[in-house]
Amino acid sequence: MTYENILTAIDGHVATIQLNRPKVLNALNQRTMEEIAAALDAFEADAKVRVVILTGDERAFAAGADINEFAGKTAVEMLEGYRFAQWERIRKFPKPIIAAVSGFCLGGGCELAMTCDIILATETARFGQPEINLGIMPGAGGTQRLPRLVGKGRAMEMILTGRHLSATEAVAWGLANRVVPAASLMDEARNLAAEIAAKAPVAVRLAKEAVLKSMDTTIELGADHERRLFYLLFATEDRREGVQAFLEKRKPNFQGW
């Protein structure tokens, strides 16, 4: 497909989505979100793709929502026309998504990064939910995901003051996984993606599902769900191959079924 606001590529088992609105620091408008969702639909249907990297550019992962798109909207117009279905599509994407973040990762950009499964950040990355400075609040999951990652008190501080976190703070607070040199951000992301892509694809997908389930249910229900997925994997050829390779002291050759 041809996209207006994103660039996509596939290299082996790893797909990349790059936000491509540099003049507005990759601000997220409805068209951009629709294109991200469409790209993920294509990658989900492509059995070759096992991991996705989502990134921006050196200046910004995404500096927030495109304010021009909703500046003059009424509450009713927002309710009827400003859709969040694309955000749910990203959240429910079954394959792992790695966010490779450099520069501004604010507002909707921070919310977008948090829908991903792993966040790598350069030294220039700045994370924040500054919507309060506009007289509004996060609306794409920021008030729900941020406390789960950094805790209630820290989330309150970020959301109520609009303060930004450095990459080092984001890692210390549990928002990002690690800081990497700016020059090697994509290499680090690709290496991590390749490492994950080398694992049994069905096991990876179900493991991701189980971890996400833990975020919105009790430990008892989550453990029950985990067990069902664990048992299900014993129906896969990759489970047989993984166990046999371990016993034979060789590298497994996972096929994805």
N, C-alpha and C positions, 0 to 999 in steps of 0.2 A: 504493500500500500504506500501511497504518497501522503505524507503528513505536512502540515503547515508549521507546527510549533514544536515538533520533536524530531529527532533523528534516531533511527534504529539500525541495529546490526546484529548479526549472528556469527559467532566464531566457535566452531565446534559445538559443545553443549551449552555454551554461555551466550545469552542475548543481552544487548545493551539498549537502554532507552536514555537518550540525552535530551534534556530540556533545551530548547533552542529559541529563546526570546531574549537575546543578550541586551537589547536596547532598553528593556524594562526589568533587567536583572532576573529574568525568568519568572516574572510574576505569573501567577496561576489564574488564567481565565477559564471560562466554561469550555471553550474549544480545546484548550490544552488538556484539561482533565478528560474530555471525551476521547482525545487521541491516545492518551496514556492507557485508558481502559480498552480501546480498540486494539492497541498493540499487545496488551496482555491477553486479550481474547485470542489473538493469533498465536502468541507464544504458548498458551495453554493447549491449543489444538495441535501444536507441533511437537511430536514426541521426541524430536532431536534436542529440543531446548529443555534443560534441566534446572538452570539457575538464571535469574535476571539481575542485571546491575542497573540501577537508576541513578543518574547523575546530572549535573548541570555544567557549569564552567568554572574557571578560576575565581571569578568575582562573586558568583552566587550559585548555590544549589537552587534555591528559589527564595526571593526576598519577601514573599507573602502573596496574598490574593491580589488580583488586579483591581485596585480600588475604583478605577474609572468605570468598571463594569457594574458596580452597585451603588455608586455615590448618590444617585438621585432616586433610588428605589424606595417604595413604601414597604411596610411590613407585609401587606397582602401580596405585593408584587414579588417580594423575596420568597414568600411561602409558596406561591404558585409557579414561579419561574426559575428560582435559583436552586438547582437540584444537586443532591449529594449522592445520587446513585453511583456515580463513578468512584467516589471514595469507598463505598461499600464493595465495589468490584475489586478494587485494589486490595482491600482488607481480606477479601475471601479468595484471592488468587492462591492456588494450591502449591505452587512451586516457590522455593525461597527467593526473596528479593533482598539484594544488598544495596543500601544507599551509600554512594560515594560522595561525600559532602566537602565542598570547599567554599569559602566565603560565606555570604549571608544565607542563613537557613532559618527564616523568621516567619511567624504567623502560619499561614497555610503551608509554607515550605517546611516548617518544623513539623506540622501535623502530617504532611506527606512523608517525611523521613520516618516518622514514628509508625506509619502503617507498614513500613518495611521491616524485615526480620533482623537485620544486622546493619549497624551504622559505622562506617569508617569516616574519620574526619581529619582534615589537614590542620596545620597550626593556625591557618587563617579563618577557620570555620567559626561562625558565631550563631548560636542557637537562641531562640527566644519566642515568646508569645506576646508581642507588644500591642495586641488589639485594644487593650484598655486605654491606650493613648489616643485612640480614635473614638472613644466613648462606646465601644462595643466589646465583645469577648470572643474567644475562640468558638468556632461553629462547626469545625470539621473533625471533632474528636479530641481536641487539645485538652479540655478539662477532664476527659476520661482516661486518655492514655498516659498523659504526663504524670499524674499521681501514681499510677501503677509502676512507672519506671523510676521516678526519683523520690517518691513519697509525698504525703499530703503537704507537709510544711514547705518543702522546697517548691512544689508545684504552685502552692498559694503565693509564695514570694515571686516566682516568675510571672504568673498570670496577673496578679494584682498590682505589681509594680512595672511590668513590661521590661524588666532587666534582661540583658543578654548574658549568655554563658559563653566563656571561651571554650575551645575544644578540650583543653585540659580539665576544666570544671565539668564539662559535659560527661567526660569519661569518669571522673571522680564521683559524680552524682548518679551515674548509671544510665544516662541518656544515650551515650555513644559507646561503642565497643573499645576503640582505641584510636590514638592519634598517629598519623603516618605523614611522612614528608610530602609536601605538595607535589614535588616533581614525580613521585612514584605512586600517587593516589590510585590511578587506574591500573597500574601494574599490581599493586597490592590487592585491589578489588578483584581483578581477574584471577590472580593466584588463589585467593580464597574461594572464588566461585568455582574454579577448576577443581579444587580440593573437595568441595561439596558435591560437584557434578560427578566425581569419580565414585561416589557411594551408590548404594542401591537406590534407584529413583523412587520406587514405591515406599520404601522405608523412610526416605527423606521426607516425602510428602506427608505420610501419616505421622511422623514425628513432629513435623511443623504443626499439623492439625491438633495434636495432643497438647503441645505447649500453648498454642493459642486458646485452646479450651480451658486451660488452667487460669486464664486471665479473666474469665467471665462466669465461673461456676465455683461450687464448693470443692474442697479437696476430695471428698467422698465421691461425688459425681464425676469429677475429673479423673480420678483413679479408675473408676469403672469404665469410663470411655477409653482410657489408656489401655486397659487390659483387653478390651474388645479389638482394638487396633493391633495390639501385640499378637493376639491369637490369629488375626487375619493374615499377618505377614507369613505365617507358616504355610499358607497356600501358595506362596510365590516361589518361582524358580530361583530368584536371586537369593532367597533365604537358604535354599539348599546349596547354591553355589558358594555363598559366603561361609557357611559352616564347613563345607568340604575343603575349600581353599585354606581355611584356618588349620584344619586337621592335616592337610598335606603341606603346610608351611609354604604356601605360594600366594601370589597376589590374586584376588578374586576378579572375575570378568563379569561384571554386572550388566544385564541386558535390558532391565526395566520391566520385567514381568515375573 
